[in-house]
């Protein structure tokens, strides 16, 4: 019985990884990334990324019961996930579920990049929408080293764009309807993005940065010494 469980876990992991190989620059799934109320098998590790941790529930439907808050940055083995009407939940075994928008999984495929995006920012309900990985996989460019670009699309028009890093951090770009509006740089300080390892000077346009990723520097040299590079627009 133990051997069967191991083989099932290995097979599920390989299948999930192979799915990501075929994402490419093509539509991934019409409407929602995964159907609502359908369990998806996935063996991996979730890192708690919520500001104060992550909610752990017994059950994941409207009758779910709050159990406790899992500590920020702690890691938990997960065995699958479910898309519910109020978001995604990661299955931690024994009918225990981690709130999806307060956790992240490592990215080894386009499928995992999209899962981090929809778990963090929410899925779509419009059946004409679809998710896409651009540039056929990993990018080294403007937003830093090694990331994937995820877009939500409708009739060939990009509605929202997200940058997803290898550690699972998903960042919504400022032109997204789902992200916060651009914030003026009223501090006059050098503003850095900890996820992208970039910084902007006060005279540059200030795109939205998730509060958990904001860092300030007294000078450009301080930012450079910390391993950040300046954006070029």
RODO-2510 file (C-alpha; in nm, 4 decimals, decimal comma):
residues 233
     n   res          X          Y          Z
     1     x     0,0000     0,0000     0,0000
     2     x     0,2870     0,2322     0,0840
     3     x     0,4498     0,1546    -0,2536
     4     x     0,1269     0,2428    -0,4366
     5     x     0,1086     0,5770    -0,2569
     6     x     0,4696     0,6584    -0,3510
     7     x     0,4124     0,5638    -0,7147
     8     x     0,0947     0,7738    -0,7280
     9     x     0,2770     1,0745    -0,5841
    10     x     0,5655     1,0413    -0,8319
    11     x     0,3270     0,9960    -1,1260
    12     x     0,1218     1,2996    -1,0201
    13     x     0,4322     1,5160    -0,9901
    14     x     0,5644     1,4100    -1,3328
    15     x     0,2253     1,4601    -1,4972
    16     x     0,1915     1,8085    -1,3468
    17     x     0,5394     1,9016    -1,4697
    18     x     0,4714     1,7705    -1,8199
    19     x     0,1516     1,9736    -1,8340
    20     x     0,3611     2,2849    -1,7854
    21     x     0,5812     2,1937    -2,0812
    22     x     0,2880     2,2332    -2,3183
    23     x     0,1643     2,5691    -2,1881
    24     x     0,3941     2,7751    -2,4110
    25     x     0,2530     3,0803    -2,5818
    26     x    -0,0906     2,9252    -2,6226
    27     x    -0,4245     2,9621    -2,4395
    28     x    -0,4162     2,7449    -2,1288
    29     x    -0,7800     2,7108    -2,0376
    30     x    -1,1000     2,8888    -2,1318
    31     x    -1,2654     3,0769    -1,8451
    32     x    -1,1308     2,9636    -1,5069
    33     x    -0,7862     2,8052    -1,4836
    34     x    -0,9471     2,5140    -1,3020
    35     x    -1,3204     2,4304    -1,2724
    36     x    -1,4902     2,5360    -0,9502
    37     x    -1,5400     2,2658    -0,6848
    38     x    -1,3063     2,0176    -0,8549
    39     x    -1,0094     1,8681    -0,6701
    40     x    -0,6735     1,8738    -0,8517
    41     x    -0,4009     1,6331    -0,7415
    42     x    -0,0607     1,7942    -0,6850
    43     x     0,2295     1,6875    -0,4642
    44     x     0,4590     1,9651    -0,3488
    45     x     0,5467     2,2191    -0,0818
    46     x     0,3636     2,5433    -0,0049
    47     x     0,5427     2,8347     0,1622
    48     x     0,3281     3,0645     0,3735
    49     x     0,3491     3,4136     0,2231
    50     x     0,0648     3,6086     0,3857
    51     x     0,1600     3,9227     0,5769
    52     x     0,0559     3,7653     0,9071
    53     x     0,0669     3,4021     0,7976
    54     x    -0,2036     3,1853     0,6404
    55     x    -0,5423     3,0636     0,7576
    56     x    -0,5762     2,6886     0,8038
    57     x    -0,9282     2,5454     0,7785
    58     x    -1,0986     2,2159     0,8354
    59     x    -1,2869     2,1801     0,5077
    60     x    -1,2871     2,4393     0,2309
    61     x    -1,6524     2,4990     0,1464
    62     x    -1,9072     2,7351     0,3001
    63     x    -1,9037     2,5219     0,6155
    64     x    -1,5254     2,5318     0,6641
    65     x    -1,4017     2,5784     1,0204
    66     x    -1,1033     2,7980     1,1046
    67     x    -0,8320     2,6073     1,2903
    68     x    -0,5322     2,8385     1,3293
    69     x    -0,2904     3,0731     1,1524
    70     x     0,0182     2,9085     1,0052
    71     x     0,3391     3,1112     1,0624
    72     x     0,4714     3,3282     0,7799
    73     x     0,7566     3,1641     0,5815
    74     x     0,6805     2,8185     0,7240
    75     x     0,6566     2,5340     0,4721
    76     x     0,3913     2,2633     0,4454
    77     x     0,3537     1,9554     0,2327
    78     x     0,0470     1,9701     0,0101
    79     x    -0,1285     1,6992    -0,1891
    80     x    -0,3606     1,8959    -0,4145
    81     x    -0,5774     2,2045    -0,4438
    82     x    -0,9361     2,3067    -0,5094
    83     x    -1,0871     2,6131    -0,6741
    84     x    -1,3834     2,7297    -0,4665
    85     x    -1,6147     3,0242    -0,5325
    86     x    -1,4147     3,2364    -0,2850
    87     x    -1,0687     3,1357    -0,4118
    88     x    -0,8153     2,8550    -0,4153
    89     x    -0,7237     2,6245    -0,1262
    90     x    -0,4209     2,3942    -0,0936
    91     x    -0,4877     2,0501     0,0545
    92     x    -0,2570     1,9723     0,3490
    93     x    -0,4027     1,6283     0,4300
    94     x    -0,6553     1,5146     0,6871
    95     x    -0,9249     1,7546     0,5574
    96     x    -0,6999     2,0525     0,6379
    97     x    -0,6823     2,3327     0,3806
    98     x    -0,4519     2,6334     0,3469
    99     x    -0,5972     2,9566     0,2109
   100     x    -0,4422     2,9898    -0,1344
   101     x    -0,3879     3,3653    -0,1494
   102     x    -0,1683     3,3420     0,1607
   103     x     0,0699     3,0759     0,0267
   104     x     0,2865     3,0080    -0,2782
   105     x     0,4441     2,7093    -0,4503
   106     x     0,7787     2,6861    -0,6358
   107     x     0,7545     2,7432    -1,0102
   108     x     0,8993     2,4779    -1,2395
   109     x     0,6392     2,5026    -1,5148
   110     x     0,3948     2,7433    -1,6735
   111     x     0,1100     2,5632    -1,5012
   112     x     0,2582     2,6387    -1,1590
   113     x     0,3142     3,0031    -1,2582
   114     x    -0,0543     3,0382    -1,3470
   115     x    -0,1616     2,8560    -1,0295
   116     x     0,0324     3,1043    -0,8153
   117     x    -0,1303     3,3897    -1,0086
   118     x    -0,4909     3,2746    -0,9752
   119     x    -0,4409     3,1676    -0,6127
   120     x    -0,3037     3,5135    -0,5262
   121     x    -0,5225     3,7422    -0,7366
   122     x    -0,8293     3,5332    -0,8163
   123     x    -0,9492     3,3449    -1,1214
   124     x    -1,1800     3,4661    -1,3986
   125     x    -1,5463     3,3874    -1,4538
   126     x    -1,5840     3,5049    -1,8148
   127     x    -1,5903     3,1952    -2,0406
   128     x    -1,4240     3,3969    -2,3199
   129     x    -1,1151     3,4668    -2,1070
   130     x    -0,8057     3,2480    -2,1029
   131     x    -0,4650     3,2382    -1,9328
   132     x    -0,1375     3,2411    -2,1257
   133     x     0,2346     3,2108    -2,0568
   134     x     0,4194     3,4534    -2,2870
   135     x     0,7637     3,4013    -2,4425
   136     x     0,7318     3,0236    -2,4057
   137     x     0,8698     3,0079    -2,0528
   138     x     1,1426     3,1703    -1,8476
   139     x     1,2542     3,5278    -1,9130
   140     x     1,5625     3,7191    -1,8011
   141     x     1,4828     4,0831    -1,8566
   142     x     1,3297     4,4051    -1,7373
   143     x     1,1693     4,2677    -1,4210
   144     x     1,4800     4,0857    -1,3028
   145     x     1,6271     3,7413    -1,3508
   146     x     1,4283     3,4277    -1,4267
   147     x     1,0570     3,4950    -1,4233
   148     x     0,7518     3,3970    -1,6227
   149     x     0,4990     3,6414    -1,7598
   150     x     0,1358     3,5382    -1,7179
   151     x    -0,1444     3,7156    -1,9010
   152     x    -0,5211     3,6979    -1,8850
   153     x    -0,6700     3,7485    -2,2288
   154     x    -0,9959     3,7948    -2,4147
   155     x    -1,0268     3,7800    -2,7957
   156     x    -0,6535     3,8342    -2,8333
   157     x    -0,6485     4,1393    -2,6045
   158     x    -0,4347     4,1275    -2,2895
   159     x    -0,6504     4,2281    -1,9927
   160     x    -0,3950     4,1783    -1,7164
   161     x    -0,0270     4,0890    -1,6847
   162     x     0,1555     3,9243    -1,3954
   163     x     0,5219     3,8504    -1,3289
   164     x     0,5855     3,5214    -1,1470
   165     x     0,9273     3,4318    -1,0028
   166     x     1,0740     3,0896    -0,9370
   167     x     0,9935     3,1069    -0,5651
   168     x     0,6239     3,1558    -0,6440
   169     x     0,5949     3,5327    -0,5887
   170     x     0,3299     3,6661    -0,8283
   171     x     0,3364     4,0418    -0,8967
   172     x     0,0505     4,2229    -1,0722
   173     x     0,1711     4,4961    -1,3068
   174     x     0,0232     4,8426    -1,2626
   175     x    -0,1886     4,8412    -1,5792
   176     x    -0,4046     4,5579    -1,4465
   177     x    -0,7634     4,6197    -1,3530
   178     x    -0,7092     4,3831    -1,0591
   179     x    -0,4043     4,5638    -0,9230
   180     x    -0,3828     4,8829    -0,7239
   181     x    -0,3553     5,2194    -0,9048
   182     x    -0,0164     5,3763    -0,9552
   183     x     0,1175     5,5405    -0,6445
   184     x     0,2994     5,8748    -0,6641
   185     x     0,6487     5,8759    -0,5193
   186     x     0,5780     6,1341    -0,2521
   187     x     0,8628     6,0221    -0,0282
   188     x     1,1408     6,1581    -0,2494
   189     x     1,3395     5,8458    -0,1652
   190     x     1,4796     5,5711    -0,3838
   191     x     1,2098     5,3041    -0,4014
   192     x     1,3023     4,9403    -0,4595
   193     x     1,1084     4,6249    -0,5403
   194     x     1,2430     4,3367    -0,3303
   195     x     1,0913     4,0721    -0,5579
   196     x     1,2334     4,2115    -0,8832
   197     x     1,5551     4,3540    -0,7289
   198     x     1,5033     4,6853    -0,9121
   199     x     1,4771     5,0467    -0,7969
   200     x     1,3395     5,3776    -0,9234
   201     x     1,4471     5,7341    -0,8596
   202     x     1,1972     6,0086    -0,7595
   203     x     1,1894     6,1511    -1,1136
   204     x     1,0752     5,8212    -1,2679
   205     x     0,7209     5,6952    -1,3126
   206     x     0,6275     5,4928    -1,0053
   207     x     0,4490     5,1669    -1,0837
   208     x     0,2554     4,9867    -0,8156
   209     x     0,4634     4,7643    -0,5877
   210     x     0,3020     4,5203    -0,3500
   211     x     0,3524     4,6597     0,0035
   212     x     0,5417     4,3492     0,1176
   213     x     0,8009     4,4092    -0,1566
   214     x     0,8682     4,7819    -0,1015
   215     x     1,2103     4,8864     0,0252
   216     x     1,3559     5,2387     0,0484
   217     x     1,7145     5,3527    -0,0028
   218     x     1,8806     5,6792     0,0928
   219     x     2,0766     5,6916    -0,2343
   220     x     2,1238     5,5115    -0,5641
   221     x     2,4603     5,3860    -0,4474
   222     x     2,2995     5,2245    -0,1445
   223     x     2,0545     5,0457    -0,3739
   224     x     2,3338     4,9311    -0,6062
   225     x     2,5404     4,8068    -0,3114
   226     x     2,2380     4,6016    -0,2020
   227     x     2,2272     4,4289    -0,5415
   228     x     1,9476     4,6312    -0,7056
   229     x     1,9552     4,7741    -1,0568
   230     x     1,7797     5,0805    -1,1951
   231     x     1,4796     5,0486    -1,4248
   232     x     1,5149     5,2097    -1,7655
   233     x     1,1785     5,3763    -1,8064
***
